[in-house]
Each structure stands twice: as C-alpha cells, then as structure tokens.
Amino acid sequence: MHKTNNQCDQQNLQDLPTIMNARSTLLHVGIMTLCAGLLVTQIRAQESTQSAPTSDPRRDMIKALEAPGPHPSLGDQARVFDRIAGTWDCDYSFHLDNGTVRHSKGELLVGWILDGRAVQDLFITYPANGEKERRIGTTIRFFDTALKQWRIVFISPQFNYVVTVQGGLEGDRIVLRGTDSTDGAPIRWSFNDIKPDSFVWRGEKSRDGGKTWKMEEEHHMNRRSGTGGEP
C-alpha cells in the first residue's frame, strides 16, 4: 500500500535531523582533511628550506678558481697537461737512502683554474701506520709565454717545502728541471709512459751537477673511472 502525503511529510521531517547531521559531519571531515593537507605541505616546505645548503661566502673563491678547460690562448700547449686532468689513484714509491722502498697509497686530483690559464693539482697521501692526518701538497702550473716553457710551483705546508721547476715536452714525456730548495741539488721531475688511463711520475736528484741521477720517487697513477681522459 502507498503512504499518504501526510505520512511522507512526517517521515521526511523525522529524517531531516539525521540528514543535517550527516552533512555537517562530512563538511567537518572535509575541512579537517584540507587543513591537514595544508599543514603537511607547509612542513615539507620548511624541511626543504632547512635541508638546502646555504651559500657560504668563504667558498666563493673556490667556485671562482675552477675552470671547465684550458684557455684558447694556450693553443697546442694546453694538451701538455690537459691529458692528465681528472682524478688518479696513486701507488707512491719512495726510494730511501738505505736501498729500501716505502710504498703509500693516495690520490692525485688535476684540474684547470684561473679561467683556464693554469693547471692545479693536489697530491694526497692517505694516513697510514697510526697517522691521524693525510699528507697533502699542491702544484700550480702555467705556460710562460716569454720563456716558452711551463713553470711549476709545488707547495707542501706540512713540511715547510716550496720548490719551483720548469720545462715541457721532451718526446712523449713531460720533463721539468729545477733546484731542491732544501739542499740546492739539481732535481728532475718527469711524467712517463703517459696513456689515457695511466702514467708514471718520477722524481730524481743529482749529486754531481747533473751527470748522474738517483731515483727518489716513482709514483704509478691509474685514472679513476669517469674522470677525464681521451675525448
């Protein structure tokens, strides 16, 4: 049987509070969900801001120092040291006066600086035998257009050592000559067997004015993958 109109109206009036309460509940849930979403977005934005590295003016010099490659003015001379740009794993060998050889592990980092007009490297030796600090020295290399030679200054602050040498290509080697600042003896530094992924660096000293040479250092370098090499 069908309900009369009065009965329907009475039923609707009875259901109205329930409907209103349901709508109110849904409205409150929607508002709470929206507020929660806004709060999460705000927290994430704050975390992103806090975790982002802040600019340190003390590092601006480092950023300005680096260069992506050699300056065009160097011409063919850029190739002399550009082929060793990158990072190298090093097996350092030091030939001692008693005839023994001391080995150390480390790395060599080489890159262009000063708008590509110079090359800088870092010779790093890892701590060993109870040492707490690494050994580190740096070299600045630039081509002197007046002398038509590469001039090099090596600095090791830990050992109060500074030395200058100069030279360039000799055949397929790079040979640099100078005088040891500690005893005035002639020294010869050279890059040998240069390949895209390896080379050998030698340091020699003469005690008879350059007639004979004694090997003091021989370092074998192997390029770390993905750090330069032949284009």
KOLTIZA-138888 format. One line per 5 residues: number of its first residue (from 1); their letters; for each residue x, y, z of C-alpha. Coordinates in steps of 0.1 Angstrom, whole numbers, plus 5000, padded with zeros to 4 digits. Example, Ala and Ser with C-alpha at 12.3 -4.5 7.8 and 13.67 -1.06 7.14 Angstrom:
2
1 = as = 5123 4955 5078  5137 4989 5071 $
//
This chain:
231
1 = mhktn = 5000 5000 5000  5012 5036 4993  5018 5060 5021  4996 5091 5022  5011 5125 5016 $
6 = nqcdq = 5009 5134 5053  5027 5102 5062  5055 5110 5038  5059 5146 5051  5061 5133 5087 $
11 = qnlqd = 5087 5107 5077  5108 5134 5059  5106 5157 5090  5118 5128 5111  5147 5121 5088 $
16 = lptim = 5158 5157 5084  5179 5159 5116  5198 5128 5106  5205 5142 5071  5216 5175 5085 $
21 = narst = 5240 5158 5110  5255 5137 5082  5261 5167 5060  5276 5186 5089  5299 5156 5097 $
26 = llhvg = 5310 5154 5060  5317 5191 5060  5338 5189 5091  5358 5159 5077  5364 5178 5045 $
31 = imtlc = 5377 5209 5064  5399 5188 5086  5413 5169 5056  5421 5202 5038  5438 5217 5069 $
36 = agllv = 5459 5186 5073  5470 5187 5037  5480 5224 5040  5499 5216 5072  5518 5187 5056 $
41 = tqira = 5527 5210 5026  5540 5237 5049  5561 5213 5070  5576 5198 5038  5584 5233 5025 $
46 = qestq = 5601 5242 5058  5621 5209 5058  5632 5215 5022  5644 5250 5031  5662 5238 5062 $
51 = sapts = 5679 5210 5044  5690 5231 5014  5727 5241 5016  5732 5277 5024  5757 5297 5004 $
56 = dprrd = 5790 5301 5023  5809 5333 5011  5841 5316 5023  5838 5291 4994  5832 5318 4967 $
61 = mikal = 5869 5318 4959  5869 5281 4952  5840 5285 4928  5857 5313 4910  5890 5295 4909 $
66 = eapgp = 5879 5265 4888  5877 5265 4850  5860 5239 4827  5890 5236 4805  5921 5253 4790 $
71 = hpslg = 5920 5289 4777  5921 5291 4739  5952 5313 4740  5973 5282 4751  5968 5266 4718 $
76 = dqarv = 5987 5233 4714  6004 5238 4748  5971 5231 4765  5975 5194 4755  6006 5190 4776 $
81 = fdria = 5987 5188 4809  5951 5187 4798  5955 5149 4791  5961 5143 4828  5932 5163 4840 $
86 = gtwdc = 5910 5142 4863  5914 5120 4894  5940 5093 4897  5945 5065 4922  5982 5065 4933 $
91 = dysfh = 6007 5040 4944  6035 5061 4958  6070 5047 4959  6098 5064 4978  6134 5052 4973 $
96 = ldngt = 6153 5056 5006  6190 5061 5010  6193 5026 5027  6181 5010 4995  6146 5002 5007 $
101 = vrhsk = 6114 5014 4990  6085 5028 5011  6050 5025 4995  6020 5046 5002  5985 5049 4988 $
106 = gellv = 5968 5081 4978  5952 5101 4950  5961 5129 4926  5935 5154 4915  5942 5176 4885 $
111 = gwild = 5921 5204 4870  5921 5238 4852  5920 5270 4872  5922 5308 4866  5900 5309 4836 $
116 = gravq = 5919 5280 4821  5953 5297 4821  5968 5274 4847  5965 5239 4860  5964 5229 4897 $
121 = dlfit = 5968 5195 4912  5966 5180 4947  5989 5152 4957  5972 5134 4986  5987 5106 5007 $
126 = ypang = 5963 5086 5029  5971 5083 5066  5989 5050 5075  6009 5034 5103  5989 5052 5130 $
131 = ekerr = 5990 5087 5113  5959 5108 5121  5961 5132 5091  5966 5128 5054  5996 5144 5037 $
136 = igtti = 5987 5170 5010  6006 5193 4987  5996 5213 4957  6011 5224 4924  6003 5254 4902 $
141 = rffdt = 6014 5250 4866  6012 5277 4839  6028 5282 4805  6052 5312 4804  6048 5328 4770 $
146 = alkqw = 6081 5347 4773  6102 5316 4783  6082 5293 4761  6082 5268 4790  6058 5255 4817 $
151 = rivfi = 6067 5269 4851  6057 5250 4882  6055 5258 4919  6049 5230 4944  6039 5237 4980 $
156 = spqfn = 6038 5214 5009  6027 5234 5040  6030 5204 5064  6068 5202 5057  6076 5238 5050 $
161 = yvvtv = 6086 5229 5015  6084 5250 4984  6101 5243 4951  6100 5256 4915  6108 5237 4883 $
166 = qggle = 6102 5244 4846  6102 5226 4813  6078 5209 4789  6075 5182 4764  6106 5161 4755 $
171 = gdriv = 6095 5135 4731  6065 5118 4746  6074 5127 4781  6070 5159 4802  6103 5168 4818 $
176 = lrgtd = 6107 5195 4844  6140 5207 4860  6149 5228 4889  6168 5230 4922  6158 5214 4955 $
181 = stdga = 6152 5242 4980  6164 5221 5009  6200 5213 4997  6204 5232 4964  6209 5199 4944 $
186 = pirws = 6195 5197 4908  6162 5179 4906  6143 5164 4876  6106 5156 4876  6090 5137 4848 $
191 = fndik = 6057 5123 4835  6064 5090 4817  6045 5063 4798  6015 5087 4795  5984 5068 4785 $
196 = pdsfv = 5947 5077 4787  5943 5057 4819  5978 5056 4834  6012 5073 4837  6043 5071 4859 $
201 = wrgek = 6057 5102 4877  6094 5101 4887  6114 5124 4909  6152 5123 4905  6181 5142 4921 $
206 = srdgg = 6217 5147 4911  6247 5149 4934  6272 5157 4907  6258 5186 4888  6235 5166 4865 $
211 = ktwkm = 6260 5140 4853  6242 5111 4871  6207 5109 4886  6193 5090 4916  6157 5079 4917 $
216 = eeehh = 6140 5093 4948  6103 5088 4939  6084 5068 4914  6046 5071 4915  6022 5049 4895 $
221 = mnrrs = 5990 5066 4886  5958 5049 4874  5929 5070 4863  5897 5067 4883  5869 5058 4860 $
226 = gtgge = 5848 5087 4846  5873 5115 4854  5886 5126 4821  5909 5111 4796  5909 5110 4758 $
231 = p = 5878 5127 4743 $
//
